[in-house]
Amino acid sequence: MSRNTESVCIIDDDSIYINLVRKIIELRRLSYSVLVFNNGKEAIDFFKESIMTQEQPEIPQIILLDLNMPVMDGWEFLGEFSKIKNKIQDKIDLYVVSSSIDSRDIDRAKSIDIVSDYLTKPIKLNDFERILV
């Protein structure tokens, strides 16, 4: 399988999940690089800095966002990212990836225009291939 996605970003505080996703991406050769942030604040600070200081901001094509994290959770990240999204020219597919099966979380996430889809953990291999190829 060829790499069709240049860069993937994982925003999650679960190190086991992060390592699993990295390994799947690496073994299936789904992307050239993986950025990892342990909470929404680390990620939003990185994106803001990249937009402000770089002519070509380092923004991934795919973002996999957990909802439940310390410091800044996924909901807060989505609010902040919505404010800067218009400064990013490249297309970004943002997937909320959560263990929550609460229909209120799913409906809320899907109602946000910058969210491409809601995926429930654990993500299946065919879901990875669908979103990364």
Disulfide bonds with the S-S distance in Angstrom:
none
